[in-house]
Amino acid sequence: MMLEKNESVIRDYFRIFGMTLTQALVVTIFGVVAAIGNMALKLPLHIPGHRGLFIMLALTACCIMIKKPGAGTLAGFIGGFVTVFVAPGAKGIFAFWDFLLPGVVMDVFVSVIPISVSKWYMIGIAAGLAHLSRLLASYIFGVILNLPMAFLSLGLSVVLVSHLLSGFAGGVIAYFACERVAFLRQISQKCK
């Protein structure tokens, strides 16, 4: 009796961005999966932004499954934190923004346009635009740090299209994976 009362107190009062403890832990897992996908799953595609497919897959699935404002931002924060401290790569500390900005953009889409979660093409477009925020952050940091950005500006149209397409693909894959999980959950509940 006392244990049940303590569990309900923890469940009712421990909230992060309006999420329960369980939801916050699931968001943390999605953030870590995004970081691992970025670090470990490197495909030899030689297409700019192709690793964003894994980042956007994890962040989009997080936003679809949790459906709370701040879920994508928290997952992006955790993914960026893990990446910076485990394997920052050539970007160093700026790799943090490659996760946080897409998470914020996905939160904006899910919060402002809630219907975007219900259609596969709309979630794909939202994920593609969120992935473009990674490119925008890289460009802004390059200008601030006075790096030679002429080469990036020269092929910007190809880079924009590849970032948009890889983000779109990650969002669509996440949509259909989450839809399949929800379908299997409904079947398991009917079998009980």
C-alpha positions in Angstrom: 0.0 0.0 0.0 2.7 2.4 1.0 4.9 1.5 -2.1 2.0 2.2 -4.4 1.4 5.6 -2.8 5.1 6.5 -3.2 5.1 5.4 -6.9 2.1 7.6 -7.6 3.8 10.6 -5.9 6.9 10.1 -8.0 4.8 9.6 -11.2 2.7 12.7 -10.5 5.4 15.2 -9.4 8.5 14.2 -11.4 8.1 15.9 -14.8 10.5 17.2 -17.4 9.0 19.5 -20.0 5.6 18.1 -18.9 6.7 14.5 -19.5 6.6 11.7 -17.0 9.7 10.0 -15.9 9.1 7.1 -18.3 8.6 9.4 -21.2 11.8 11.3 -20.3 13.7 8.1 -20.2 12.4 7.1 -23.7 13.4 10.5 -25.0 16.9 9.9 -23.5 17.1 6.6 -25.3 16.1 8.2 -28.6 18.8 10.9 -28.1 21.5 8.3 -27.4 20.3 6.3 -30.5 20.7 9.4 -32.6 24.2 10.0 -31.4 25.2 6.3 -31.9 23.6 6.4 -35.4 25.7 9.5 -36.2 29.0 8.0 -34.9 28.8 4.3 -35.7 26.6 3.9 -38.8 28.7 5.6 -41.4 27.7 4.6 -44.9 30.1 5.2 -47.7 27.6 7.1 -49.8 29.8 10.3 -50.3 26.6 12.4 -50.3 26.6 15.5 -48.1 24.4 15.1 -45.1 23.7 11.4 -45.5 24.4 10.7 -41.8 21.4 12.9 -41.0 19.2 10.1 -42.1 20.0 8.3 -38.8 19.7 11.5 -36.7 16.4 12.5 -38.2 15.1 8.9 -37.9 15.7 8.9 -34.2 14.5 12.5 -33.5 11.3 12.1 -35.7 10.4 8.8 -34.0 10.9 10.5 -30.7 8.5 13.3 -31.6 5.9 10.9 -33.1 5.9 8.5 -30.2 6.1 10.9 -27.2 3.9 13.8 -28.7 4.9 16.2 -26.0 6.4 19.7 -26.5 10.1 19.5 -25.8 10.6 15.9 -26.6 12.6 16.5 -29.8 14.6 19.3 -28.1 15.5 17.1 -25.1 16.4 14.2 -27.4 18.6 16.5 -29.6 20.2 18.0 -26.5 21.1 14.5 -25.2 22.3 13.3 -28.6 24.5 16.4 -29.0 25.9 16.0 -25.4 26.8 12.4 -26.0 28.4 13.2 -29.4 30.5 16.0 -28.0 31.8 14.0 -25.1 32.3 10.6 -26.9 33.3 11.4 -30.5 33.0 15.0 -31.5 34.9 14.5 -34.8 36.1 17.4 -36.9 33.3 19.7 -35.7 34.3 19.5 -32.1 31.9 21.2 -29.7 29.9 22.5 -32.7 28.6 19.0 -33.3 26.2 19.7 -30.4 24.1 22.0 -32.6 23.8 19.3 -35.3 21.4 17.5 -32.9 19.8 20.3 -30.9 18.6 22.5 -33.8 16.8 19.6 -35.7 15.2 18.6 -32.4 13.9 22.2 -31.8 12.6 22.4 -35.4 10.8 19.1 -35.1 9.3 20.3 -31.8 8.1 23.4 -33.5 6.5 21.4 -36.4 4.8 18.9 -34.0 3.6 21.6 -31.6 2.4 24.2 -34.2 1.1 21.8 -36.8 -0.1 18.7 -34.9 -1.6 17.3 -38.1 2.0 16.9 -39.5 2.4 13.8 -37.3 -0.5 12.0 -39.0 0.6 12.1 -42.6 3.8 10.5 -43.9 4.6 13.1 -46.4 4.1 16.0 -43.9 6.4 14.4 -41.3 8.9 13.7 -44.1 8.9 17.4 -45.1 9.2 18.5 -41.4 12.1 16.1 -40.9 13.7 17.4 -44.2 13.4 21.0 -43.1 14.7 20.1 -39.6 17.7 18.5 -41.2 18.3 21.7 -43.2 18.8 23.5 -39.9 22.0 21.4 -39.4 23.3 22.9 -42.6 22.3 26.4 -41.6 24.1 26.0 -38.3 27.2 24.8 -40.0 27.1 27.8 -42.4 26.5 30.3 -39.6 29.4 28.9 -37.5 31.6 28.9 -40.6 30.9 32.6 -41.1 31.4 33.4 -37.5 34.7 31.6 -37.3 35.8 33.2 -40.6 36.3 29.8 -42.4 36.5 29.7 -46.2 32.9 29.2 -47.1 33.2 29.8 -50.8 33.4 26.1 -51.6 30.2 25.4 -49.6 28.4 28.3 -51.3 29.5 27.1 -54.7 27.7 23.8 -54.4 25.0 24.9 -52.0 22.1 23.8 -54.2 23.4 20.2 -54.3 24.0 20.2 -50.6 20.6 21.7 -49.8 18.8 19.0 -51.9 20.8 16.2 -50.4 20.2 17.4 -46.8 16.5 17.8 -47.6 16.2 14.3 -49.1 18.1 12.5 -46.4 16.0 14.2 -43.7 12.9 13.4 -45.6 13.9 9.8 -45.9 14.7 9.6 -42.2 11.3 11.1 -41.3 9.4 8.8 -43.6 11.2 5.7 -42.3 10.5 6.8 -38.7 6.8 7.4 -39.6 6.3 3.9 -41.0 8.3 2.3 -38.2 6.2 4.1 -35.5 3.0 3.2 -37.4 4.0 -0.4 -37.4 4.8 -0.3 -33.7 1.4 1.3 -32.9 -0.4 -1.3 -35.1 1.4 -4.2 -33.2 0.5 -2.6 -29.9 -3.2 -2.4 -30.9 -3.1 -6.1 -31.9 -1.5 -7.1 -28.6 -4.1 -5.2 -26.6 -7.0 -6.9 -28.5 -5.5 -10.3 -27.8 -5.7 -9.8 -24.0 
